[in-house]
């Protein structure tokens, strides 16, 4: 039932600091600044390309404060858009998981869903891109059991009939799966990825250990035609860019983006090798 990856949410100690820093890198803009009484937090929303980035600053005890206590900060929730968010919210509630309704959107806090906060919103066409980023195309969970987790979330989100390809990364030390919401060349890249680390001294394995083996939202990836400019801004303002060979994929270190490990890619480079029903193993091992 999920159709788009449309937003990320960060929980941080200082929302103004985070918003200013993110806007300086991406030319995103603040479009809302409100009190979220359910999270007991101030919530700043940035228009970030064609998608949105929400930044939560705890105002007292509650889900946001629980997430950042002890100095923790980072990916509080990943957001998905669909025509009928209430239907998926009902599936989640039927599984015994608490869902909070906020107008026409629904929120599951990370403490209630294996560390993976979720925001379900109605689909919205935002044809005007704001800043240097284009779209979020992938949200990545780190999980302790790949097969069980893919089955669990696929049933929970109603995406069990979507194409899921499996691959292994010997470089990064994990077994992985990606469920593509629309699996055909040229279609949007929106997808949900799962990483199950087998080398626990590497980054994904360390992340899983920090969550006491529960897992959570590890990272997200965006696509943009302005990758070189984003790279230059990160490198010229303190570093934290790790580029891959070929220049079509890079990573921004979480210290620069307030706990968000962010992959930055070009659309064409991913679309050229994306799996399809005709070639489900195109992703391969790497």
URPEGI-V779191 format. One record per backbone hydrogen bond with DSSP energy under -0.5 kcal/mol. CO is the residue of the C=O (numbers start at 0). NH is the residue of the N-H. E is the energy in kcal/mol with one decimal. If there is no record, write none. Layout:
BEGIN
co=CO nh=NH e=E
co=CO nh=NH e=E
END
This chain:
BEGIN
co=3 nh=5 e=-0.7
co=3 nh=80 e=-2.1
co=5 nh=51 e=-1.8
co=6 nh=78 e=-3.3
co=7 nh=53 e=-3.0
co=8 nh=75 e=-2.3
co=8 nh=76 e=-1.7
co=9 nh=11 e=-0.5
co=9 nh=55 e=-3.5
co=10 nh=73 e=-1.5
co=11 nh=57 e=-0.5
co=13 nh=17 e=-1.9
co=14 nh=18 e=-2.8
co=15 nh=19 e=-2.4
co=16 nh=20 e=-2.1
co=17 nh=21 e=-2.5
co=18 nh=22 e=-2.5
co=19 nh=23 e=-1.7
co=20 nh=24 e=-1.3
co=21 nh=25 e=-2.6
co=22 nh=26 e=-2.3
co=25 nh=131 e=-3.0
co=25 nh=132 e=-0.5
co=28 nh=46 e=-3.0
co=31 nh=44 e=-2.7
co=33 nh=35 e=-0.6
co=33 nh=42 e=-3.3
co=34 nh=36 e=-0.9
co=35 nh=39 e=-1.1
co=35 nh=40 e=-2.0
co=38 nh=63 e=-1.1
co=39 nh=58 e=-2.8
co=39 nh=59 e=-0.8
co=40 nh=35 e=-3.4
co=41 nh=43 e=-0.5
co=41 nh=56 e=-2.6
co=42 nh=33 e=-2.2
co=43 nh=54 e=-3.0
co=44 nh=30 e=-3.0
co=44 nh=31 e=-1.3
co=45 nh=47 e=-0.7
co=45 nh=52 e=-2.1
co=46 nh=28 e=-1.5
co=46 nh=48 e=-0.6
co=47 nh=50 e=-1.7
co=48 nh=129 e=-1.3
co=50 nh=47 e=-2.8
co=51 nh=7 e=-1.6
co=52 nh=45 e=-3.2
co=53 nh=9 e=-2.9
co=53 nh=55 e=-0.5
co=54 nh=43 e=-2.6
co=55 nh=11 e=-2.9
co=56 nh=41 e=-2.7
co=61 nh=65 e=-2.6
co=62 nh=66 e=-1.5
co=63 nh=67 e=-1.8
co=64 nh=68 e=-1.4
co=67 nh=70 e=-1.0
co=68 nh=71 e=-0.9
co=73 nh=10 e=-1.9
co=73 nh=75 e=-0.9
co=75 nh=116 e=-0.5
co=76 nh=8 e=-2.5
co=77 nh=118 e=-1.7
co=78 nh=5 e=-1.5
co=78 nh=6 e=-1.1
co=79 nh=120 e=-2.4
co=80 nh=2 e=-1.8
co=80 nh=3 e=-1.9
co=81 nh=84 e=-0.6
co=81 nh=122 e=-0.9
co=83 nh=86 e=-1.1
co=83 nh=87 e=-1.0
co=84 nh=88 e=-2.5
co=85 nh=89 e=-2.0
co=86 nh=90 e=-1.6
co=87 nh=91 e=-2.3
co=88 nh=92 e=-2.3
co=89 nh=93 e=-2.4
co=90 nh=94 e=-1.0
co=91 nh=94 e=-0.6
co=91 nh=96 e=-1.7
co=92 nh=95 e=-2.1
co=98 nh=100 e=-0.5
co=99 nh=106 e=-3.1
co=101 nh=104 e=-1.6
co=104 nh=101 e=-3.2
co=105 nh=119 e=-3.1
co=106 nh=99 e=-3.2
co=107 nh=117 e=-2.5
co=108 nh=111 e=-2.2
co=109 nh=112 e=-1.2
co=109 nh=114 e=-2.3
co=112 nh=115 e=-3.0
co=114 nh=116 e=-0.9
co=114 nh=216 e=-0.8
co=116 nh=77 e=-2.2
co=117 nh=107 e=-2.9
co=118 nh=79 e=-2.9
co=118 nh=120 e=-0.5
co=119 nh=105 e=-2.2
co=120 nh=81 e=-2.1
co=123 nh=125 e=-0.7
co=124 nh=126 e=-0.7
co=126 nh=128 e=-0.6
co=128 nh=130 e=-0.6
co=129 nh=48 e=-2.2
co=131 nh=225 e=-0.6
co=133 nh=49 e=-3.4
co=134 nh=222 e=-2.4
co=136 nh=190 e=-1.0
co=137 nh=220 e=-2.5
co=138 nh=192 e=-2.7
co=139 nh=217 e=-2.1
co=139 nh=218 e=-1.3
co=140 nh=194 e=-2.4
co=141 nh=215 e=-1.6
co=144 nh=148 e=-2.5
co=145 nh=149 e=-2.7
co=146 nh=150 e=-2.0
co=147 nh=151 e=-2.5
co=148 nh=152 e=-2.8
co=149 nh=153 e=-2.2
co=150 nh=154 e=-1.9
co=151 nh=155 e=-2.4
co=152 nh=156 e=-2.8
co=153 nh=157 e=-0.7
co=153 nh=158 e=-2.4
co=153 nh=159 e=-0.7
co=158 nh=161 e=-1.7
co=162 nh=179 e=-2.5
co=164 nh=177 e=-2.2
co=166 nh=175 e=-3.0
co=167 nh=169 e=-0.7
co=167 nh=285 e=-1.9
co=168 nh=172 e=-1.3
co=168 nh=173 e=-1.6
co=172 nh=197 e=-2.3
co=172 nh=198 e=-1.8
co=173 nh=168 e=-2.9
co=174 nh=195 e=-3.2
co=175 nh=166 e=-2.3
co=176 nh=193 e=-2.8
co=177 nh=164 e=-2.2
co=177 nh=179 e=-0.6
co=178 nh=191 e=-2.1
co=179 nh=162 e=-0.5
co=181 nh=183 e=-1.3
co=182 nh=276 e=-0.7
co=183 nh=186 e=-1.8
co=189 nh=180 e=-2.1
co=189 nh=181 e=-0.5
co=190 nh=138 e=-1.5
co=191 nh=178 e=-2.8
co=192 nh=140 e=-3.1
co=193 nh=176 e=-1.8
co=194 nh=142 e=-3.1
co=194 nh=196 e=-0.5
co=195 nh=174 e=-2.4
co=197 nh=199 e=-0.6
co=198 nh=201 e=-1.5
co=198 nh=204 e=-0.5
co=201 nh=205 e=-2.7
co=202 nh=206 e=-2.3
co=203 nh=207 e=-2.2
co=204 nh=208 e=-2.0
co=205 nh=209 e=-2.0
co=206 nh=210 e=-1.1
co=207 nh=210 e=-0.5
co=207 nh=212 e=-2.4
co=208 nh=211 e=-1.8
co=210 nh=213 e=-1.4
co=215 nh=141 e=-2.6
co=215 nh=217 e=-0.7
co=217 nh=260 e=-0.5
co=218 nh=139 e=-2.6
co=219 nh=262 e=-2.8
co=220 nh=136 e=-2.7
co=220 nh=137 e=-1.7
co=221 nh=264 e=-2.4
co=222 nh=133 e=-1.4
co=222 nh=134 e=-1.4
co=223 nh=226 e=-0.5
co=225 nh=229 e=-2.1
co=226 nh=230 e=-2.7
co=227 nh=231 e=-2.2
co=228 nh=232 e=-2.3
co=229 nh=233 e=-2.4
co=230 nh=234 e=-2.5
co=231 nh=235 e=-2.2
co=232 nh=236 e=-0.8
co=233 nh=236 e=-0.7
co=233 nh=238 e=-1.9
co=234 nh=237 e=-0.7
co=239 nh=252 e=-3.2
co=240 nh=242 e=-0.5
co=241 nh=250 e=-1.8
co=243 nh=246 e=-1.8
co=247 nh=265 e=-1.3
co=248 nh=243 e=-2.7
co=249 nh=263 e=-3.1
co=250 nh=241 e=-2.5
co=250 nh=252 e=-0.5
co=251 nh=261 e=-1.6
co=252 nh=255 e=-2.1
co=252 nh=256 e=-0.7
co=253 nh=258 e=-2.7
co=253 nh=259 e=-0.5
co=256 nh=259 e=-1.0
co=258 nh=74 e=-0.6
co=258 nh=260 e=-0.7
co=259 nh=261 e=-0.7
co=260 nh=219 e=-1.8
co=260 nh=262 e=-0.5
co=261 nh=251 e=-2.9
co=262 nh=221 e=-2.7
co=263 nh=249 e=-2.3
co=264 nh=223 e=-2.2
co=265 nh=269 e=-1.2
co=266 nh=270 e=-2.9
co=267 nh=271 e=-2.2
co=269 nh=272 e=-1.0
co=270 nh=273 e=-0.8
co=275 nh=278 e=-0.8
co=278 nh=275 e=-0.9
co=278 nh=281 e=-1.5
co=280 nh=283 e=-0.7
END
